[in-house]
Structure formats: C-alpha cells, structure tokens
C-alpha cells in the first residue's frame, strides 16, 4: 500500500466507500470466527454512529461497546442510553479510575500527547539520555512549552491509556472478542502512516482490528448522515466540532477551539467540575490559564472585555 493508493481510495464515491466498508466488515467477522467474536467500539460520536449503522446493515444485532470515561458530554451518555432503550445491543464499560483521580495522580493532559510525554519524561529524570533527546533532538519539546517542566503540577500522557485504552484492552481479553473501530486515515498523519504500514482496513496481527472507515473523510461522514437520515448526538448541534472528552487540555491552546466555550455555555456545572480538578494542589483552571496565555488566549469565563463590549455598555 502506498500513499498514492490511499489517496486514490479516498477519492472514491461514497457508494464505492460504503461497498468497500461492508466488504471489510464481512471479511473481518468471517476471519474472526463469526459475529460473536467481534464488537463495535462505539464512542457515541458521529464516526462511530456511522460505523454502527454500516455494521447493522450486515449484522443487525452486532454488539457495540461504549466506554464511559466519566469525561463524556451528557449528550453523548444520553444518546447511548436512548439507543439502548430503543433495543440496540450496546454494553457499557468503565475505566478503573475516574478522570479526577487520574489527573490528581498523574497530572493534567495539556498541549498535546507528544508534548505531555516529553514533559513527563524530562521531569522524571532530567539527566537521562531520553530527557536530553527530548530537549535537543529532531522532535524536541517546543520552547514555548518548556516552562511546564518546572511547574508544581505534572503534565501527563497517561490519561487516554487509563481512561480509554486499558478498559478496551481489558474487555477484549475478558470477552475474547476483537474490535471494529471507526478511525479514518484522514484524521492524522499517524493514522495515515498506520493505514499504509498495515496495507488496508483489516489488521490481523497480534491484536486483530478492523477499521472499515479508514478511507473515508469527514465530508463522507456528513454526507452519509444527511443521505440516510442518521440520528447523531445533540452536542453536534450545540457548537462542538468533535465529541471525545468534554474537558481535555490537548489542543485547547489553538485559536478558535470551541470546546470550553461550548462546555461553559451548555454545561456550566461540568465546566466548573473540570476546572476544579487538581494536581499537587494546583487546579486545572490555573494550569490551563497559563497554557492559553502563551498563545494570548483566555478561558471563556475570564475573557477581558473587548472594545465592542465597552461600546455596548456605554450605549446602554
Ligand atoms: S482525550 Fe484527553 S481527557 Fe480524554 S482520556 Fe484522552 S487525554 Fe484524557
């Protein structure tokens, strides 16, 4: 598989992609030994909602598994419960720790997974070879985030592992089932590279996994939702661009990122709860405020008044 072949597949029509995905699902289920040997990893987001709809076309009662991390938008949890109430075969699993406990023990997820891992490794052993590489190598920690090495609180990359990966791995081990997931190569360079390396949507290595939406793009998902009138979680109609965790610091430093504005407007109590999580006596609010300040941004409830606001106040 080459990048060019991937690009060619990504340019297929939606009909071709649907056919390809259905074939991928059937091939995986058959190779794994039947529908009782697989499950759909269902996050409640739009991509996995489309994936589940596709799976239902060939296996109407296929099992879906939702991991409730404790950091989900209430809309997502409601959406999943509605589906269960409507008779869909969905099982809910949970991580062993709550987000509050993970952040208190390991630190805050800030900036990005890569930068958090760099910060963590440098703080653990500043004299090590690894720390030196992460400060001077080709993919070293960006200068503007180096202040995080010296902060009184920890920055972590373990959060996803504990809240999402471990429960999924534990479930696979206990159930003996293999997962069908809704990731797309277009989401990141890492996923693109992984698709090319494994040479397709079904991976039959140590941990067999099916990724039937690999060649889809975001626009295909929306077209599918509109064309087949698929119901998705309400949070998409309230300004959220992505679902995922409602209170995560990864990527929050980008201008225009709406997540905390949306959370404050729609769920102020959840916003306060996340902002008050602590690590080493420092709140997430304090840590995030500093990260945002690096890019001259503010938390939505700390935004200073603009000239426009002042003009409006005077006009009143
Ligand atoms: S997305 Fe963020 S908050 Fe959610 S599990 Fe991963 S690191 Fe933690």
Boltz pocket constraint, residues with backbone or C-beta under 6 A from the ligand:
constraints:
  - pocket:
      binder: B
      contacts: [[A, 69], [A, 71], [A, 109], [A, 156], [A, 159], [A, 160], [A, 161], [A, 163], [A, 164], [A, 244], [A, 245], [A, 247], [A, 248], [A, 249], [A, 250]]
      max_distance: 6.0
